[in-house]
């Protein structure tokens, strides 16, 4: 029997109809749908506006340039950040300054940022892994460091107080960065089959983004075919996030029956976007992966492709991140999981060795 797929884009027939309509209209390149997608996405995040890019790495590079990163600068990044950060930062002639995470959130901590600042850090590229939120950074602005906030994996997560009609969102992705980047790859919450948006709430940053983007326009702009997918998925976002949240809570109950822990935020006010179901195991990762595969469940090391993979023994430098780097595992979580799949996942999670 085949393993349950690890990722599966949440594309429905009506999503493909939206793409078909762009073909019927004979307007598949960058155009009005791209503009509308950016407008809706900015409104969803409470931001002003922005630009698009067909490449996630290019979007990261443009964002860093827009906040003034140049050759010789040191960019502060979490040790759990994706390896592509290294490539992008070094392409600008800058270097990474690795920092530890908060044991509570899995994101950069205020303390680690302050220490990196003292070592010459001049900007922050803020990664929010597997649905986590960078809480506790209320005073980070006091350092005067410009911030690019990458919400690719956290889009849709939030902190909520109260319930029902009285529910109030107290924190959501995109509220910290001078510039906010969100990719739309196959494994993203919103997938347009590639590309990224670069958004901001500041007029001066927007002007700089438009200036940098215009150099390669229209060749770097997101095509309308892709934007059409984004628009239709944004329209159904609430339902998708609700289903992801239900599965996350279900899997959380299962893992709580073991000695293993969910990675990141554990507050009752935290509503995960269900990017994946991440855990930090209290046993050998290879044994857990073999056990899951034996029961037809996919399982991957969460942080095997990060900038910190070469620092798995450096407890002295990254005490909070070492556990996740060495024992972090992720399990499938997406709305199209069938009942037999969720039953298999619950069984594996509740009996994980």
QUICOR-V794516 format. One line per field, one symbol per residue. ss: DSSP state (~ for helix, > for strand, _ for the rest). psi: psi as a letter, one per 20 degrees, with the letter a starting at -180 (. if undefined). burial: # if it has 24 or more other C-alpha atoms within 12 Angstrom, else .. Layout:
ss->???
psi->???
burial->???
//
This chain:
ss->___>________~~~~~~~~~~~~_______~~~~~~~~~~~~~~___>>>>>__~~~~~~~~~~~_______>>>>>___>_~~~~~~~~___>>>>>_>______>_~~~~~~~~~____>>>>>_~~~________~~~~__>>>>>_______>>>>__~~~_>>>>>______>>>>>____________>>>>>__~~~~~~~~~~~~_________~~~~~~~~~~~~_~~~~~~~~~~~~~~~~~~~_____>>_______>>_____>>>>____~~~~~~~~~~__>_>>>____>__~~~__________~~~~~~>>>>_______~~~~~~~~~~~~___
psi->pqqpqgqoqmprhhghhhghhhhhikmiapbhhgghghghgghhikrfabrrqipghhhgggghhhjjprpiqpppqqijqqhhggggghhjjrqqopqrrphghirqqgghggghghjjpirpoopnqljrpmrjkhjhhhijpqpoookgiiphqrppparcijppoiqqqjihqhppppqlrhjrgppjkrrqqorrjpghhgggghghhhhjqjhiqpqhgghhggghhhhjgghghggghggghghghghiiairqqpbpjqiipoqikgaoproqkaphhgggggghhkkpqpqpgkilrijhjkiimhhhmhhiggghhjpqqqqoqhjprghghgggggghijp.
burial->...########...##.##..#.....####.##########.##.########################..##############.#####.#################.###.##...#################..#....###############...........###############################...##.###.##......###############..#..##.##########.##..#.#######...#############..#..##.###.##########.####.##.....#.################.#...##.#######.#.
//
